[in-house]
Amino acid sequence: MQTITIRDEFIKLGQALKLAGLVESGVMAKIVIQDGQVKVNDVVDTQRGKKLYNGDIFEFNNTKVKVTNGN
């Protein structure tokens, strides 16, 4: 499982996909999220602006990524 470290309290799902290197652009992130290809904590989520917090796990294309704030 990959991890990404955030500096703030949360990161939006579209930004997290880009930060993890799973998509190349915000447009691509929007498309895969709206198509229902992304899960947040094992539930399909279609909200690009979904806020992810420390400990949340998102998944795209069989790759799981955990969000951490470095603490």
mmCIF file of the N, C-alpha and C atoms, coordinates in Angstrom:
data_MODEL
# 
_entry.id   MODEL 
# 
loop_
_atom_site.group_PDB 
_atom_site.id 
_atom_site.type_symbol 
_atom_site.label_atom_id 
_atom_site.label_alt_id 
_atom_site.label_comp_id 
_atom_site.label_asym_id 
_atom_site.label_entity_id 
_atom_site.label_seq_id 
_atom_site.pdbx_PDB_ins_code 
_atom_site.Cartn_x 
_atom_site.Cartn_y 
_atom_site.Cartn_z 
_atom_site.occupancy 
_atom_site.B_iso_or_equiv 
_atom_site.pdbx_formal_charge 
_atom_site.auth_seq_id 
_atom_site.auth_comp_id 
_atom_site.auth_asym_id 
_atom_site.auth_atom_id 
_atom_site.pdbx_PDB_model_num 
ATOM 1   N N  . MET A 1 1  ? 0.850   -1.194 0.000   1.00 0.00 ? 1  MET A N  1 
ATOM 2   C CA . MET A 1 1  ? 0.000   0.000  0.000   1.00 0.00 ? 1  MET A CA 1 
ATOM 3   C C  . MET A 1 1  ? 0.884   1.241  0.000   1.00 0.00 ? 1  MET A C  1 
ATOM 4   N N  . GLN A 1 2  ? 0.572   2.161  -0.892  1.00 0.00 ? 2  GLN A N  1 
ATOM 5   C CA . GLN A 1 2  ? 1.268   3.442  -0.939  1.00 0.00 ? 2  GLN A CA 1 
ATOM 6   C C  . GLN A 1 2  ? 0.762   4.335  0.183   1.00 0.00 ? 2  GLN A C  1 
ATOM 7   N N  . THR A 1 3  ? 1.535   5.355  0.499   1.00 0.00 ? 3  THR A N  1 
ATOM 8   C CA . THR A 1 3  ? 1.056   6.398  1.414   1.00 0.00 ? 3  THR A CA 1 
ATOM 9   C C  . THR A 1 3  ? 1.389   7.759  0.807   1.00 0.00 ? 3  THR A C  1 
ATOM 10  N N  . ILE A 1 4  ? 0.534   8.721  1.109   1.00 0.00 ? 4  ILE A N  1 
ATOM 11  C CA . ILE A 1 4  ? 0.834   10.115 0.773   1.00 0.00 ? 4  ILE A CA 1 
ATOM 12  C C  . ILE A 1 4  ? 0.763   10.905 2.067   1.00 0.00 ? 4  ILE A C  1 
ATOM 13  N N  . THR A 1 5  ? 1.633   11.878 2.197   1.00 0.00 ? 5  THR A N  1 
ATOM 14  C CA . THR A 1 5  ? 1.667   12.708 3.398   1.00 0.00 ? 5  THR A CA 1 
ATOM 15  C C  . THR A 1 5  ? 1.142   14.093 3.050   1.00 0.00 ? 5  THR A C  1 
ATOM 16  N N  . ILE A 1 6  ? 0.197   14.550 3.860   1.00 0.00 ? 6  ILE A N  1 
ATOM 17  C CA . ILE A 1 6  ? -0.392  15.874 3.635   1.00 0.00 ? 6  ILE A CA 1 
ATOM 18  C C  . ILE A 1 6  ? 0.051   16.813 4.752   1.00 0.00 ? 6  ILE A C  1 
ATOM 19  N N  . ARG A 1 7  ? 0.112   18.104 4.430   1.00 0.00 ? 7  ARG A N  1 
ATOM 20  C CA . ARG A 1 7  ? 0.512   19.112 5.418   1.00 0.00 ? 7  ARG A CA 1 
ATOM 21  C C  . ARG A 1 7  ? -0.696  19.699 6.132   1.00 0.00 ? 7  ARG A C  1 
ATOM 22  N N  . ASP A 1 8  ? -1.824  19.716 5.443   1.00 0.00 ? 8  ASP A N  1 
ATOM 23  C CA . ASP A 1 8  ? -3.025  20.330 6.003   1.00 0.00 ? 8  ASP A CA 1 
ATOM 24  C C  . ASP A 1 8  ? -3.895  19.273 6.679   1.00 0.00 ? 8  ASP A C  1 
ATOM 25  N N  . GLU A 1 9  ? -5.051  19.698 7.163   1.00 0.00 ? 9  GLU A N  1 
ATOM 26  C CA . GLU A 1 9  ? -5.969  18.794 7.851   1.00 0.00 ? 9  GLU A CA 1 
ATOM 27  C C  . GLU A 1 9  ? -6.568  17.773 6.892   1.00 0.00 ? 9  GLU A C  1 
ATOM 28  N N  . PHE A 1 10 ? -6.769  18.170 5.622   1.00 0.00 ? 10 PHE A N  1 
ATOM 29  C CA . PHE A 1 10 ? -7.375  17.276 4.645   1.00 0.00 ? 10 PHE A CA 1 
ATOM 30  C C  . PHE A 1 10 ? -6.822  17.549 3.259   1.00 0.00 ? 10 PHE A C  1 
ATOM 31  N N  . ILE A 1 11 ? -7.115  16.633 2.338   1.00 0.00 ? 11 ILE A N  1 
ATOM 32  C CA . ILE A 1 11 ? -6.799  16.810 0.929   1.00 0.00 ? 11 ILE A CA 1 
ATOM 33  C C  . ILE A 1 11 ? -8.026  16.355 0.149   1.00 0.00 ? 11 ILE A C  1 
ATOM 34  N N  . LYS A 1 12 ? -8.318  17.010 -0.947  1.00 0.00 ? 12 LYS A N  1 
ATOM 35  C CA . LYS A 1 12 ? -9.470  16.607 -1.758  1.00 0.00 ? 12 LYS A CA 1 
ATOM 36  C C  . LYS A 1 12 ? -9.089  15.389 -2.604  1.00 0.00 ? 12 LYS A C  1 
ATOM 37  N N  . LEU A 1 13 ? -10.078 14.563 -2.875  1.00 0.00 ? 13 LEU A N  1 
ATOM 38  C CA . LEU A 1 13 ? -9.854  13.301 -3.568  1.00 0.00 ? 13 LEU A CA 1 
ATOM 39  C C  . LEU A 1 13 ? -9.128  13.478 -4.898  1.00 0.00 ? 13 LEU A C  1 
ATOM 40  N N  . GLY A 1 14 ? -9.555  14.430 -5.713  1.00 0.00 ? 14 GLY A N  1 
ATOM 41  C CA . GLY A 1 14 ? -8.901  14.654 -6.998  1.00 0.00 ? 14 GLY A CA 1 
ATOM 42  C C  . GLY A 1 14 ? -7.432  15.005 -6.838  1.00 0.00 ? 14 GLY A C  1 
ATOM 43  N N  . GLN A 1 15 ? -7.128  15.848 -5.843  1.00 0.00 ? 15 GLN A N  1 
ATOM 44  C CA . GLN A 1 15 ? -5.743  16.229 -5.577  1.00 0.00 ? 15 GLN A CA 1 
ATOM 45  C C  . GLN A 1 15 ? -4.934  15.034 -5.079  1.00 0.00 ? 15 GLN A C  1 
ATOM 46  N N  . ALA A 1 16 ? -5.565  14.196 -4.273  1.00 0.00 ? 16 ALA A N  1 
ATOM 47  C CA . ALA A 1 16 ? -4.878  13.026 -3.728  1.00 0.00 ? 16 ALA A CA 1 
ATOM 48  C C  . ALA A 1 16 ? -4.505  12.043 -4.838  1.00 0.00 ? 16 ALA A C  1 
ATOM 49  N N  . LEU A 1 17 ? -5.401  11.860 -5.799  1.00 0.00 ? 17 LEU A N  1 
ATOM 50  C CA . LEU A 1 17 ? -5.095  10.977 -6.924  1.00 0.00 ? 17 LEU A CA 1 
ATOM 51  C C  . LEU A 1 17 ? -3.878  11.482 -7.695  1.00 0.00 ? 17 LEU A C  1 
ATOM 52  N N  . LYS A 1 18 ? -3.799  12.789 -7.892  1.00 0.00 ? 18 LYS A N  1 
ATOM 53  C CA . LYS A 1 18 ? -2.660  13.371 -8.598  1.00 0.00 ? 18 LYS A CA 1 
ATOM 54  C C  . LYS A 1 18 ? -1.387  13.247 -7.765  1.00 0.00 ? 18 LYS A C  1 
ATOM 55  N N  . LEU A 1 19 ? -1.471  13.548 -6.477  1.00 0.00 ? 19 LEU A N  1 
ATOM 56  C CA . LEU A 1 19 ? -0.311  13.484 -5.600  1.00 0.00 ? 19 LEU A CA 1 
ATOM 57  C C  . LEU A 1 19 ? 0.269   12.065 -5.544  1.00 0.00 ? 19 LEU A C  1 
ATOM 58  N N  . ALA A 1 20 ? -0.600  11.078 -5.581  1.00 0.00 ? 20 ALA A N  1 
ATOM 59  C CA . ALA A 1 20 ? -0.160  9.675  -5.536  1.00 0.00 ? 20 ALA A CA 1 
ATOM 60  C C  . ALA A 1 20 ? 0.370   9.192  -6.887  1.00 0.00 ? 20 ALA A C  1 
ATOM 61  N N  . GLY A 1 21 ? 0.206   10.026 -7.916  1.00 0.00 ? 21 GLY A N  1 
ATOM 62  C CA . GLY A 1 21 ? 0.691   9.647  -9.236  1.00 0.00 ? 21 GLY A CA 1 
ATOM 63  C C  . GLY A 1 21 ? -0.200  8.667  -9.969  1.00 0.00 ? 21 GLY A C  1 
ATOM 64  N N  . LEU A 1 22 ? -1.457  8.563  -9.538  1.00 0.00 ? 22 LEU A N  1 
ATOM 65  C CA . LEU A 1 22 ? -2.378  7.608  -10.159 1.00 0.00 ? 22 LEU A CA 1 
ATOM 66  C C  . LEU A 1 22 ? -3.064  8.177  -11.388 1.00 0.00 ? 22 LEU A C  1 
ATOM 67  N N  . VAL A 1 23 ? -3.101  9.506  -11.503 1.00 0.00 ? 23 VAL A N  1 
ATOM 68  C CA . VAL A 1 23 ? -3.631  10.178 -12.694 1.00 0.00 ? 23 VAL A CA 1 
ATOM 69  C C  . VAL A 1 23 ? -2.667  11.306 -13.057 1.00 0.00 ? 23 VAL A C  1 
ATOM 70  N N  . GLU A 1 24 ? -2.723  11.718 -14.311 1.00 0.00 ? 24 GLU A N  1 
ATOM 71  C CA . GLU A 1 24 ? -1.789  12.739 -14.777 1.00 0.00 ? 24 GLU A CA 1 
ATOM 72  C C  . GLU A 1 24 ? -2.313  14.163 -14.634 1.00 0.00 ? 24 GLU A C  1 
ATOM 73  N N  . SER A 1 25 ? -3.637  14.308 -14.534 1.00 0.00 ? 25 SER A N  1 
ATOM 74  C CA . SER A 1 25 ? -4.197  15.660 -14.490 1.00 0.00 ? 25 SER A CA 1 
ATOM 75  C C  . SER A 1 25 ? -5.475  15.694 -13.672 1.00 0.00 ? 25 SER A C  1 
ATOM 76  N N  . GLY A 1 26 ? -5.895  16.919 -13.356 1.00 0.00 ? 26 GLY A N  1 
ATOM 77  C CA . GLY A 1 26 ? -7.157  17.098 -12.654 1.00 0.00 ? 26 GLY A CA 1 
ATOM 78  C C  . GLY A 1 26 ? -8.341  16.661 -13.495 1.00 0.00 ? 26 GLY A C  1 
ATOM 79  N N  . VAL A 1 27 ? -8.232  16.847 -14.808 1.00 0.00 ? 27 VAL A N  1 
ATOM 80  C CA . VAL A 1 27 ? -9.310  16.420 -15.712 1.00 0.00 ? 27 VAL A CA 1 
ATOM 81  C C  . VAL A 1 27 ? -9.461  14.904 -15.672 1.00 0.00 ? 27 VAL A C  1 
ATOM 82  N N  . MET A 1 28 ? -8.329  14.208 -15.713 1.00 0.00 ? 28 MET A N  1 
ATOM 83  C CA . MET A 1 28 ? -8.381  12.747 -15.650 1.00 0.00 ? 28 MET A CA 1 
ATOM 84  C C  . MET A 1 28 ? -8.949  12.281 -14.304 1.00 0.00 ? 28 MET A C  1 
ATOM 85  N N  . ALA A 1 29 ? -8.552  12.963 -13.232 1.00 0.00 ? 29 ALA A N  1 
ATOM 86  C CA . ALA A 1 29 ? -9.078  12.628 -11.905 1.00 0.00 ? 29 ALA A CA 1 
ATOM 87  C C  . ALA A 1 29 ? -10.590 12.785 -11.885 1.00 0.00 ? 29 ALA A C  1 
ATOM 88  N N  . LYS A 1 30 ? -11.076 13.887 -12.433 1.00 0.00 ? 30 LYS A N  1 
ATOM 89  C CA . LYS A 1 30 ? -12.521 14.149 -12.478 1.00 0.00 ? 30 LYS A CA 1 
ATOM 90  C C  . LYS A 1 30 ? -13.249 13.026 -13.207 1.00 0.00 ? 30 LYS A C  1 
ATOM 91  N N  . ILE A 1 31 ? -12.701 12.601 -14.334 1.00 0.00 ? 31 ILE A N  1 
ATOM 92  C CA . ILE A 1 31 ? -13.343 11.562 -15.146 1.00 0.00 ? 31 ILE A CA 1 
ATOM 93  C C  . ILE A 1 31 ? -13.414 10.235 -14.395 1.00 0.00 ? 31 ILE A C  1 
ATOM 94  N N  . VAL A 1 32 ? -12.291 9.789  -13.829 1.00 0.00 ? 32 VAL A N  1 
ATOM 95  C CA . VAL A 1 32 ? -12.302 8.471  -13.172 1.00 0.00 ? 32 VAL A CA 1 
ATOM 96  C C  . VAL A 1 32 ? -13.159 8.485  -11.906 1.00 0.00 ? 32 VAL A C  1 
ATOM 97  N N  . ILE A 1 33 ? -13.207 9.636  -11.220 1.00 0.00 ? 33 ILE A N  1 
ATOM 98  C CA . ILE A 1 33 ? -14.052 9.730  -10.021 1.00 0.00 ? 33 ILE A CA 1 
ATOM 99  C C  . ILE A 1 33 ? -15.524 9.702  -10.419 1.00 0.00 ? 33 ILE A C  1 
ATOM 100 N N  . GLN A 1 34 ? -15.909 10.507 -11.411 1.00 0.00 ? 34 GLN A N  1 
ATOM 101 C CA . GLN A 1 34 ? -17.308 10.550 -11.831 1.00 0.00 ? 34 GLN A CA 1 
ATOM 102 C C  . GLN A 1 34 ? -17.773 9.235  -12.446 1.00 0.00 ? 34 GLN A C  1 
ATOM 103 N N  . ASP A 1 35 ? -16.842 8.472  -13.021 1.00 0.00 ? 35 ASP A N  1 
ATOM 104 C CA . ASP A 1 35 ? -17.177 7.162  -13.592 1.00 0.00 ? 35 ASP A CA 1 
ATOM 105 C C  . ASP A 1 35 ? -17.305 6.073  -12.537 1.00 0.00 ? 35 ASP A C  1 
ATOM 106 N N  . GLY A 1 36 ? -17.088 6.418  -11.259 1.00 0.00 ? 36 GLY A N  1 
ATOM 107 C CA . GLY A 1 36 ? -17.225 5.437  -10.187 1.00 0.00 ? 36 GLY A CA 1 
ATOM 108 C C  . GLY A 1 36 ? -16.071 4.459  -10.093 1.00 0.00 ? 36 GLY A C  1 
ATOM 109 N N  . GLN A 1 37 ? -14.892 4.870  -10.554 1.00 0.00 ? 37 GLN A N  1 
ATOM 110 C CA . GLN A 1 37 ? -13.730 3.986  -10.534 1.00 0.00 ? 37 GLN A CA 1 
ATOM 111 C C  . GLN A 1 37 ? -12.875 4.132  -9.282  1.00 0.00 ? 37 GLN A C  1 
ATOM 112 N N  . VAL A 1 38 ? -13.270 5.031  -8.381  1.00 0.00 ? 38 VAL A N  1 
ATOM 113 C CA . VAL A 1 38 ? -12.470 5.304  -7.191  1.00 0.00 ? 38 VAL A CA 1 
ATOM 114 C C  . VAL A 1 38 ? -13.258 4.953  -5.937  1.00 0.00 ? 38 VAL A C  1 
ATOM 115 N N  . LYS A 1 39 ? -12.578 4.271  -5.008  1.00 0.00 ? 39 LYS A N  1 
ATOM 116 C CA . LYS A 1 39 ? -13.197 3.942  -3.721  1.00 0.00 ? 39 LYS A CA 1 
ATOM 117 C C  . LYS A 1 39 ? -12.498 4.720  -2.620  1.00 0.00 ? 39 LYS A C  1 
ATOM 118 N N  . VAL A 1 40 ? -13.288 5.153  -1.638  1.00 0.00 ? 40 VAL A N  1 
ATOM 119 C CA . VAL A 1 40 ? -12.756 5.781  -0.437  1.00 0.00 ? 40 VAL A CA 1 
ATOM 120 C C  . VAL A 1 40 ? -13.224 4.941  0.736   1.00 0.00 ? 40 VAL A C  1 
ATOM 121 N N  . ASN A 1 41 ? -12.269 4.409  1.486   1.00 0.00 ? 41 ASN A N  1 
ATOM 122 C CA . ASN A 1 41 ? -12.580 3.521  2.611   1.00 0.00 ? 41 ASN A CA 1 
ATOM 123 C C  . ASN A 1 41 ? -13.529 2.401  2.174   1.00 0.00 ? 41 ASN A C  1 
ATOM 124 N N  . ASP A 1 42 ? -13.197 1.772  1.035   1.00 0.00 ? 42 ASP A N  1 
ATOM 125 C CA . ASP A 1 42 ? -13.910 0.617  0.469   1.00 0.00 ? 42 ASP A CA 1 
ATOM 126 C C  . ASP A 1 42 ? -15.308 0.912  -0.062  1.00 0.00 ? 42 ASP A C  1 
ATOM 127 N N  . VAL A 1 43 ? -15.645 2.190  -0.254  1.00 0.00 ? 43 VAL A N  1 
ATOM 128 C CA . VAL A 1 43 ? -16.945 2.572  -0.796  1.00 0.00 ? 43 VAL A CA 1 
ATOM 129 C C  . VAL A 1 43 ? -16.714 3.451  -2.028  1.00 0.00 ? 43 VAL A C  1 
ATOM 130 N N  . VAL A 1 44 ? -17.395 3.141  -3.127  1.00 0.00 ? 44 VAL A N  1 
ATOM 131 C CA . VAL A 1 44 ? -17.268 3.960  -4.334  1.00 0.00 ? 44 VAL A CA 1 
ATOM 132 C C  . VAL A 1 44 ? -17.711 5.384  -4.019  1.00 0.00 ? 44 VAL A C  1 
ATOM 133 N N  . ASP A 1 45 ? -16.894 6.355  -4.420  1.00 0.00 ? 45 ASP A N  1 
ATOM 134 C CA . ASP A 1 45 ? -17.211 7.759  -4.165  1.00 0.00 ? 45 ASP A CA 1 
ATOM 135 C C  . ASP A 1 45 ? -17.090 8.541  -5.461  1.00 0.00 ? 45 ASP A C  1 
ATOM 136 N N  . THR A 1 46 ? -18.116 9.305  -5.799  1.00 0.00 ? 46 THR A N  1 
ATOM 137 C CA . THR A 1 46 ? -18.116 10.061 -7.053  1.00 0.00 ? 46 THR A CA 1 
ATOM 138 C C  . THR A 1 46 ? -17.950 11.565 -6.831  1.00 0.00 ? 46 THR A C  1 
ATOM 139 N N  . GLN A 1 47 ? -17.531 11.964 -5.632  1.00 0.00 ? 47 GLN A N  1 
ATOM 140 C CA . GLN A 1 47 ? -17.333 13.381 -5.317  1.00 0.00 ? 47 GLN A CA 1 
ATOM 141 C C  . GLN A 1 47 ? -15.862 13.752 -5.455  1.00 0.00 ? 47 GLN A C  1 
ATOM 142 N N  . ARG A 1 48 ? -15.531 14.525 -6.476  1.00 0.00 ? 48 ARG A N  1 
ATOM 143 C CA . ARG A 1 48 ? -14.137 14.925 -6.680  1.00 0.00 ? 48 ARG A CA 1 
ATOM 144 C C  . ARG A 1 48 ? -13.629 15.761 -5.513  1.00 0.00 ? 48 ARG A C  1 
ATOM 145 N N  . GLY A 1 49 ? -14.520 16.528 -4.907  1.00 0.00 ? 49 GLY A N  1 
ATOM 146 C CA . GLY A 1 49 ? -14.138 17.380 -3.789  1.00 0.00 ? 49 GLY A CA 1 
ATOM 147 C C  . GLY A 1 49 ? -14.207 16.703 -2.438  1.00 0.00 ? 49 GLY A C  1 
ATOM 148 N N  . LYS A 1 50 ? -14.426 15.393 -2.420  1.00 0.00 ? 50 LYS A N  1 
ATOM 149 C CA . LYS A 1 50 ? -14.482 14.636 -1.160  1.00 0.00 ? 50 LYS A CA 1 
ATOM 150 C C  . LYS A 1 50 ? -13.215 14.894 -0.354  1.00 0.00 ? 50 LYS A C  1 
ATOM 151 N N  . LYS A 1 51 ? -13.373 15.256 0.903   1.00 0.00 ? 51 LYS A N  1 
ATOM 152 C CA . LYS A 1 51 ? -12.219 15.547 1.755   1.00 0.00 ? 51 LYS A CA 1 
ATOM 153 C C  . LYS A 1 51 ? -11.704 14.257 2.390   1.00 0.00 ? 51 LYS A C  1 
ATOM 154 N N  . LEU A 1 52 ? -10.409 14.039 2.246   1.00 0.00 ? 52 LEU A N  1 
ATOM 155 C CA . LEU A 1 52 ? -9.752  12.883 2.843   1.00 0.00 ? 52 LEU A CA 1 
ATOM 156 C C  . LEU A 1 52 ? -8.900  13.357 4.012   1.00 0.00 ? 52 LEU A C  1 
ATOM 157 N N  . TYR A 1 53 ? -9.000  12.634 5.121   1.00 0.00 ? 53 TYR A N  1 
ATOM 158 C CA . TYR A 1 53 ? -8.284  12.993 6.329   1.00 0.00 ? 53 TYR A CA 1 
ATOM 159 C C  . TYR A 1 53 ? -7.270  11.913 6.691   1.00 0.00 ? 53 TYR A C  1 
ATOM 160 N N  . ASN A 1 54 ? -6.435  12.207 7.672   1.00 0.00 ? 54 ASN A N  1 
ATOM 161 C CA . ASN A 1 54 ? -5.439  11.257 8.156   1.00 0.00 ? 54 ASN A CA 1 
ATOM 162 C C  . ASN A 1 54 ? -6.088  9.892  8.422   1.00 0.00 ? 54 ASN A C  1 
ATOM 163 N N  . GLY A 1 55 ? -5.530  8.850  7.832   1.00 0.00 ? 55 GLY A N  1 
ATOM 164 C CA . GLY A 1 55 ? -6.032  7.490  8.050   1.00 0.00 ? 55 GLY A CA 1 
ATOM 165 C C  . GLY A 1 55 ? -6.978  7.004  6.970   1.00 0.00 ? 55 GLY A C  1 
ATOM 166 N N  . ASP A 1 56 ? -7.517  7.910  6.147   1.00 0.00 ? 56 ASP A N  1 
ATOM 167 C CA . ASP A 1 56 ? -8.394  7.482  5.053   1.00 0.00 ? 56 ASP A CA 1 
ATOM 168 C C  . ASP A 1 56 ? -7.583  6.715  4.011   1.00 0.00 ? 56 ASP A C  1 
ATOM 169 N N  . ILE A 1 57 ? -8.241  5.770  3.350   1.00 0.00 ? 57 ILE A N  1 
ATOM 170 C CA . ILE A 1 57 ? -7.614  4.979  2.294   1.00 0.00 ? 57 ILE A CA 1 
ATOM 171 C C  . ILE A 1 57 ? -8.469  5.092  1.046   1.00 0.00 ? 57 ILE A C  1 
ATOM 172 N N  . PHE A 1 58 ? -7.818  5.443  -0.066  1.00 0.00 ? 58 PHE A N  1 
ATOM 173 C CA . PHE A 1 58 ? -8.541  5.474  -1.333  1.00 0.00 ? 58 PHE A CA 1 
ATOM 174 C C  . PHE A 1 58 ? -7.905  4.486  -2.292  1.00 0.00 ? 58 PHE A C  1 
ATOM 175 N N  . GLU A 1 59 ? -8.695  4.054  -3.268  1.00 0.00 ? 59 GLU A N  1 
ATOM 176 C CA . GLU A 1 59 ? -8.234  3.021  -4.192  1.00 0.00 ? 59 GLU A CA 1 
ATOM 177 C C  . GLU A 1 59 ? -8.660  3.356  -5.614  1.00 0.00 ? 59 GLU A C  1 
ATOM 178 N N  . PHE A 1 60 ? -7.719  3.180  -6.531  1.00 0.00 ? 60 PHE A N  1 
ATOM 179 C CA . PHE A 1 60 ? -7.985  3.345  -7.949  1.00 0.00 ? 60 PHE A CA 1 
ATOM 180 C C  . PHE A 1 60 ? -7.091  2.379  -8.712  1.00 0.00 ? 60 PHE A C  1 
ATOM 181 N N  . ASN A 1 61 ? -7.687  1.681  -9.667  1.00 0.00 ? 61 ASN A N  1 
ATOM 182 C CA . ASN A 1 61 ? -6.916  0.791  -10.539 1.00 0.00 ? 61 ASN A CA 1 
ATOM 183 C C  . ASN A 1 61 ? -6.116  -0.233 -9.736  1.00 0.00 ? 61 ASN A C  1 
ATOM 184 N N  . ASN A 1 62 ? -6.767  -0.814 -8.723  1.00 0.00 ? 62 ASN A N  1 
ATOM 185 C CA . ASN A 1 62 ? -6.167  -1.837 -7.854  1.00 0.00 ? 62 ASN A CA 1 
ATOM 186 C C  . ASN A 1 62 ? -4.983  -1.343 -7.039  1.00 0.00 ? 62 ASN A C  1 
ATOM 187 N N  . THR A 1 63 ? -4.861  -0.041 -6.864  1.00 0.00 ? 63 THR A N  1 
ATOM 188 C CA . THR A 1 63 ? -3.799  0.527  -6.021  1.00 0.00 ? 63 THR A CA 1 
ATOM 189 C C  . THR A 1 63 ? -4.451  1.249  -4.853  1.00 0.00 ? 63 THR A C  1 
ATOM 190 N N  . LYS A 1 64 ? -4.083  0.822  -3.649  1.00 0.00 ? 64 LYS A N  1 
ATOM 191 C CA . LYS A 1 64 ? -4.609  1.471  -2.440  1.00 0.00 ? 64 LYS A CA 1 
ATOM 192 C C  . LYS A 1 64 ? -3.577  2.454  -1.916  1.00 0.00 ? 64 LYS A C  1 
ATOM 193 N N  . VAL A 1 65 ? -4.085  3.605  -1.470  1.00 0.00 ? 65 VAL A N  1 
ATOM 194 C CA . VAL A 1 65 ? -3.223  4.671  -0.965  1.00 0.00 ? 65 VAL A CA 1 
ATOM 195 C C  . VAL A 1 65 ? -3.783  5.169  0.362   1.00 0.00 ? 65 VAL A C  1 
ATOM 196 N N  . LYS A 1 66 ? -2.921  5.228  1.372   1.00 0.00 ? 66 LYS A N  1 
ATOM 197 C CA . LYS A 1 66 ? -3.324  5.720  2.689   1.00 0.00 ? 66 LYS A CA 1 
ATOM 198 C C  . LYS A 1 66 ? -2.881  7.165  2.848   1.00 0.00 ? 66 LYS A C  1 
ATOM 199 N N  . VAL A 1 67 ? -3.774  7.981  3.387   1.00 0.00 ? 67 VAL A N  1 
ATOM 200 C CA . VAL A 1 67 ? -3.472  9.390  3.653   1.00 0.00 ? 67 VAL A CA 1 
ATOM 201 C C  . VAL A 1 67 ? -2.925  9.511  5.066   1.00 0.00 ? 67 VAL A C  1 
ATOM 202 N N  . THR A 1 68 ? -1.797  10.180 5.196   1.00 0.00 ? 68 THR A N  1 
ATOM 203 C CA . THR A 1 68 ? -1.212  10.415 6.518   1.00 0.00 ? 68 THR A CA 1 
ATOM 204 C C  . THR A 1 68 ? -0.807  11.868 6.625   1.00 0.00 ? 68 THR A C  1 
ATOM 205 N N  . ASN A 1 69 ? -0.851  12.393 7.844   1.00 0.00 ? 69 ASN A N  1 
ATOM 206 C CA . ASN A 1 69 ? -0.418  13.778 8.041   1.00 0.00 ? 69 ASN A CA 1 
ATOM 207 C C  . ASN A 1 69 ? 0.971   13.838 8.644   1.00 0.00 ? 69 ASN A C  1 
ATOM 208 N N  . GLY A 1 70 ? 1.651   12.707 8.688   1.00 0.00 ? 70 GLY A N  1 
ATOM 209 C CA . GLY A 1 70 ? 3.027   12.677 9.160   1.00 0.00 ? 70 GLY A CA 1 
ATOM 210 C C  . GLY A 1 70 ? 3.190   12.566 10.674  1.00 0.00 ? 70 GLY A C  1 
ATOM 211 N N  . ASN A 1 71 ? 2.094   12.533 11.391  1.00 0.00 ? 71 ASN A N  1 
ATOM 212 C CA . ASN A 1 71 ? 2.181   12.414 12.854  1.00 0.00 ? 71 ASN A CA 1 
ATOM 213 C C  . ASN A 1 71 ? 2.101   10.968 13.277  1.00 0.00 ? 71 ASN A C  1 
# 
